């Protein structure tokens, strides 16, 4: 039975099909194989499925394959219409309630009407937009229109605008120890955690160990005179910070005596340039991080009360309820909530200390609760920079796909809200994906819990494969997908994670 399902799922249109019934009519020597699918399929797909079924039925029996389409009910369609309006036409959504949406089942699908106030201006593309989104969400044919209603605008109760409260996270500081003056005019008492230096200020104090130091030359603009400046890289164990220092004539020799490994304290100003922090030191003195320093965990902004840019969608996969091939789920899988996610980015640099951090261009995530995948979170992200030809070729994501997408400042609060109360899961999550979402969330004051499960070491523990790439592990479980797109990679990773936990029968240790 498992081999049959795997071959059926290899047909893209039947990737989530369920074997609902196998019946035998002994008198007529007929075996009827019944499939249920929630996606459209072609006549050619049906022939392929019939040929596969024929392989598993003994020759002395006639094989009869039936395929049924699962479609939503009227309530599901109406709720999806409201979601489409809220996402694509907020002004109209404010004037339409769930009672204004009527859905009727037809022979081939559903027909809908959206009643709007007589004086409301409705663009011609609204109904077409709804039909398009319904076709992407559900199986079946959809027709519909917007019609004028007799309701007066005075009778409408305007819902209070949903606003997320602003919450400012204070920066963390530690006491500067063993201060020795080189040139400073005041004794700095407290230094800011370098990981918290993501703001503009005229007076910022940092303290740490010199990791790198370089003396350089430049020509001063006003007189073209050659001058000296220094480039430092400093670490306080919370992060590394690069900064520039222009020495005074009276102290340049003292600065030259600073060595890699020395501890210094620097006062200066920060600027935000092209999304990155630029620190310029004004004074450099000797000073140390407290002995035995253990960073205090930074407080997080609370999760936003409302989604504002990316709205999660219900997800259903009827193969999850296949009683023929799905063994009982372990309690640890049913009693926890997981968010399985994957990213596409502009490059591989996941460390801000290594230079300009690469940007996220797509997030795909699925929530697993009660042992089933039941909610999705998917969006492109505008990186506000040019995509390389290599990334376009690898991911299939074009500049046109991201140019009108929300920025990370708009997306990450919604993603943080989606992840609340969940354990994060990914394929190489610890080495790549988590670093990006952790960095971009923290830039906005949101601190993700580092409770991570990585399907790579879990696969290495439980499976014996030639390699543990995502597509190799997916092939092992008979899962087909479109690789190198975040939304597809996240879904297949969620399915793989469920299969691995079913094998292990317990949860691994956090990464």
Steps between C-alpha positions, in 0.01 A plus 500: 500500500782741586674439167174565313446834679861603437459439125169686493657797685776510237235638261507874584122543480454217749773606742253509792252236379358254753410137447148509640380149418588170332206270430478154344201367308570126494213409266610738229874473577528878533726694734400863548770739622363832624720811524410838648690816397470867579686625190402523130628226266505426128383202296865406453550503879199272539646255244831492689320429828293226335820335366652506848188345654505229232851399613371418850190304400539130406456431128191283552313803636371799311632830644262792542651831621269774628618849589299739715570866553467644848363853504435748782158577641319831461627633833865438411459681168328798668775532760766488230322776307512723809873426541564597137314828545688583822834437329436661164234768558490617862270793420235269354552243777402764757160531331433128457416250773482121489120532464552692174671200337268234359638174361302236309629159397476424127555181302864590429587710805357813663339829406524805728359849533648781709247766592638854524339834579338668199731805505819298544749513214612144422775442247429255222779266606369418850290198400774374267753529784274298731444232233875475440579458871222245550641298211840503666358398838240238410408238242205575271371773273397839640279777367386814673426870496458811714143632523346817645306471825237722663698535823570861596845607603362654821394151618849357478694457818858597426739261669763670711828518309735230615825647622801328652640687798852633475741347747859622540755246627767662719860428402707282733818629664783373719751675727837592347784357712872587534472834321831662397491834319662552160311806380143499631370813675259307727508158664240273334314298762272285283539347153218389268480136389634497143209277395268785601678767295238534226403865550630849422652704782759772551639332810543121514752315719617148412764286668669176399800312370683608185451225241655687207677833448634666188666834437404664172555823305266744331526843334316774684266681260558858608880498444568159341736426789565134578361404839482184711193318627445164671251221438416287804291189558388464860318218684320496835376136455148616407607612152787643297507864395712665234578866541720776362720731706675822388783565750626828641862589445560491877374142541581321174807326642303379802234355273768322296608318818160331530530134405259228394371342822507826699179622660387854420200724557385733223268800497352623174194535281290260295325555168271278296620478139335267244342308785834438676642663813810713452696578818767771513707521818583838650704381801686175567618396847586176673211319672372148550180297500427377857672174589268203455261715295179312411272699267153567633232372267345789316133562562280460197224714369172318554353338191279741305132473579404497133648379173558795270693390188489119480187313602534127574270271305332173602671198348354156446662191354263208479787249503539590869180312573584192293421219743648239267860626494527734801604328825402639839686824574730520803358707788801735487398598146135550587562691824735768362478777241771541236568760233695351211650768278740562215646813342630620169762775530715728286811300597665284765639762739307439823738687730496882523856494635617358166385807310166596351240248613310340213127565481196273519296488178245229588366337815301178492373354828249240615357446846473144630267452795318192619736306276364656180602782267212745532617856430731670251696826492643601164633823356761655277715765669631808325880493558537862386800400293564344161468122467801328347460289185615199701223539758238558230610181322520295822167602652292610202421818696515805274529871589136544397392249767660694785484863391150554644538254788512619862842574653647304789389780734141417402537121479700404809246619762240276333743208482588547869130491586455184289784329693374580849479190722655278233824306464684598180593230249700511177746320275836650605308744719782551752766564237303729272129585523479581871796740475308712249165514678670548838704793366216675320255444785752635751551812287137579577518402868349151469697218666424149375527208740794282400306174511604337175470159337710437190389226261855446370652347818166330568513337153862401555402330824204305361570441131783348298529709184774600256453863610251697704401776262135597517409341167682176593311465828174593324561228238549248782149574626350524150430873525519710181534878496636810324847543655661842569177681576449575868130419514554159335813417699326586826203275422714200410717561809185495715396167348852361547508615863173320574631180339828520694325547835271209418814290455677633806184502720649783707627855456876561471697745711485864398777621269 
